[in-house]
Amino acid sequence: MKESIIIGLLQNIGILLGFAMLYEVAWLKKEDPKSLWSKVISGITIGSIAVLLMYTPWTLITGITFDTRSILLAISGMFFGFIPTLIAMLIAMVARIMLNGGGMLMGIAVIISSGTIGMLWGKYHQLLRIKNKYLDLLLLGLVVHLAMLGCTSFLPGDTFLITIKAIAIPLIVIYTPGTMLLGILLLNQTRNVENRFAREKLNELERRLSQILKSGNIVSIILDTSANIVFCNQYLLDLTGYSKKEVLYHNWMELFITKDISENVDEIFAATMNNKNFVKNFDNEIVGKNGTVSFISWYNTRLYNEKNEVIGVACLGVDLTERKRIETELNELNNKLGIKNQQYKTLNQELVIAKEKAEESDRLKSAFLANLSHEIRTPMNAILGFTELLRTHELMASERESYINVVHKSGYHLLSIINDIIEMSRIEAGYTELNSNLVSLNDLFDELLQSLVITIPAVKPIQLKFNKPEKNLTIVVDEVKLRQILINLISNAIKYTEAGSVVFGFQTEGIGMLRFWVEDTGIGIDEKHHKLIFNRFRQVDEELKFARGGFGLGLAISKAYVEMMGGVLDIVSSPGKGSRFSFTIPFVEAEPVVLIGKKSVRSSKPKSGTRDYLLLVEDDDLNFQYFDEIFKNEKYRYIHAVNGLEAVQICEKNPEIKLVLMDIKMPVMNGFDALKLIRQIRPDLPVIAQTAYALAGDKERILQAGFDDYITKPIQKDELLHLLEKYMS
Ligand code: ADP
C-alpha cells in the first residue's frame, strides 16, 4: 500500500476516533442529549467532521480519492438518530458540491445512502433479530458499502469500471469492518457511560438506604452465613450499650442471645441459611451489655450473590420492649381482675345460696309454725271440745267413756308433738347422747307389734307383721332410741298405707352389722323426694299432711339417731309401689340375761297392821289434785310437801313414811338436792321421781342421781299404782 493511503487512512481513523470521543463527551454525558438544540449542535459537529474527512482523503488511484464519510454518516445515523444525521448529511453535501469534480454526484449519493441506511438501521435493526451486536454492525457496514459500490454508477462512464475494480476490495475488507469497529467503540462507550450512571445511582441509593438503616428507632443488622455481624446500625448500639467495635464481626448468637432461647433462634437462622422454611417474621429477646433485655420483633430478608447463593440475612427489628412491658402489666392486671371477678362471682354464688337458704329457712319456719299451729290446735280442739261436752251434757256412760278416750288420746298426741320438737332441738344443740343397755330384739319387736297394731284405724285393712327370725338376738344398744326409730318408721308405714301390709324385722348383715327394716304397700315416695324427707319439717305432700297429720320431724329424728349409733338410714321406694325403710347399726351380741333391777333388791315386806304413808312432793296445785284423786280411791295415805326442803323436813320427822314420790322441778329446793339430803337421813327409803322431763336421757340422769325409779308426767294411773304396789307392798 502506498504511503499516502496509509497516512490518509490513519488521518481518517484519527478523525473517527475524535468523533467517538465527541460521542461520549458531547452526546452521552449530556444531561439531556435529546433536546433539539443539542441535536442541532451534534448535527453541525458531525457535519464538520464529515467535511474534515472529505478534506483529508487519500488517493487510491490517480483521480479517485477516498474518505471515510460513509462510515461516519452510517454510524451517526445509527447512534445519533435523524436530526443530527440529516444536518450532518446536509453540511457534507454542501461541502461536496463546493469541492466539485468528477466524483461529485457519486460523493453526494454516498452521503445520502450511508446516512439514510444508518438512520434506518438505527431505527429498525431490531426487526432483523440479530442477537450478536458485532454481526449487526458488520452487516450495517456491508449494506452501506455495497450501496456505496452501487453509487459508483454516478461516475462518468470511463471511470466507473476502473473505480469499481479499485475500491471493491478495500470497501469490503476495510470499510465494512471499520464501520463495525467504530460502532462497537460507540456501543462500549454507551455501555460504559450507562454503567457509570447506574453505579452512581446505585451508590446514591446505597448511601440513602444505609442512612435510613443507620438512623431511626429500628434495629438493623446484616449477618453472614455464620451469623457474624457484618453490619449494625447505631440504634442497636444505643439499645444494647455496646460499641461498634465490640459488635462488628462478632457472632450474633454469642453476643445477644441468651442460652434458654438460643436453640430456637439457631434453628430459625439455620433454616434461613439453608433456603428452607424461611421465617420472615419472629420475635425474640436480646440481651445488652449490662444485661438489659429488649424484646425485638424481626423482619428478615435473605441476601443473595450474583450466583443466587444465600450469603447472609438482613434483619430489621422493631423494639417492642415497652409495648411488651405494658402488655404484661395489662395481662397481670387482667389476671388480677379475673381473679377478683371470680372471687366476686363465688361470693355472689355464696350470697345467692345463703339467700336461698335464708328464704328456705324462712319458708320452713313459716311452714313449721303453720304446722305447729295446726298440729297443736287439732288435738287441743278435741280436748277442749270434748271436755266441754263432758261438762255440759247429760251423758250415757258409754258416751262418757268414748269422749274421755278422745281427750286422753288427743292429750297423748299433743305430748308426742312436744316431745318431737324438744328432741329435735336437743339433737341440734348436741345434747343427745347414747345410753346403751341389753335389749332382746324379739321381745322389743313383739312389744312394738302389740302396741302399734292397736293404732291402725279400723277403716284401714292393713296387716301388721313382725317377721320374726328363728334365732333371737340380745344386743347392747340404746333401747329408747332404737324403739323410737322403729315406732317412727312403723307409724309412718301405717299412716301412708291405705290397705295391704306393713312388715318389719331385722337380720344380721355382714360381720357385726344388723339391718332393721320396715316395709309397706303404701303410697310410696318419688325418688326426687328421697333425700328431702329426711330433712326436718319436710314432707312430700304439703297438702296431704293435713289429711294424715304428721309434723315432718319423725324421719329427721330417726336419721339423727341412726347416725349417732353409727349406721345409715336408707329408703327404697317408688310411687304406688310402697316403701322400704331400713337402717344398719353395728352391734355386739350379748349373752341373754334375766335382768334384775335395783328395785327387786329393795322390795321388803311391810309389817302387817301398820298403815304406810307416802310422801307426795308436788308444787303444782292441779297435779296435786290429780294425785289426791288417785290416792283417795286407792286408800293410800300420804303427806303433801310443796318443795324439796319441806320434803326433807317431813322425812326427818315422820319415820312412818315408806316411800317418796318426788317432783324434780320445784321452788326453794329441787328434787335432786332434796334426794341427796333424804339419802343422808334415810338411806333405804325408796324415792321415786315423778317428772315432766320425759325425754331420752332424762331417765338416765334421774336414775344416776340415785332415785329408785321414775315415772313421767302425764301420769297414768295404772302405771303409778303398779309402781306403788311394787315398792310399798
Ligand atoms: P311426718 O310427721 O310428716 O310423717 P316424717 O319425717 O316421719 O314426718 O316423714 C316425712 C315425710 O316422708 C312424710 O310427710 C311423708 O310424706 C313421707 N313418708 C315417710 N314415711 C313414708 C312411707 N312409709 N310411705 C310414704 N311416705 C312416707
Residues whose N, C-alpha, C, O or C-beta is under 5 A from the ligand:
A	BS01	ADP	N492 A493 Y496 G522 G524 I525 I533 R538 Q539 V540 D541 G549 G550 F551 G552 L553 G554 L555 A556 S579
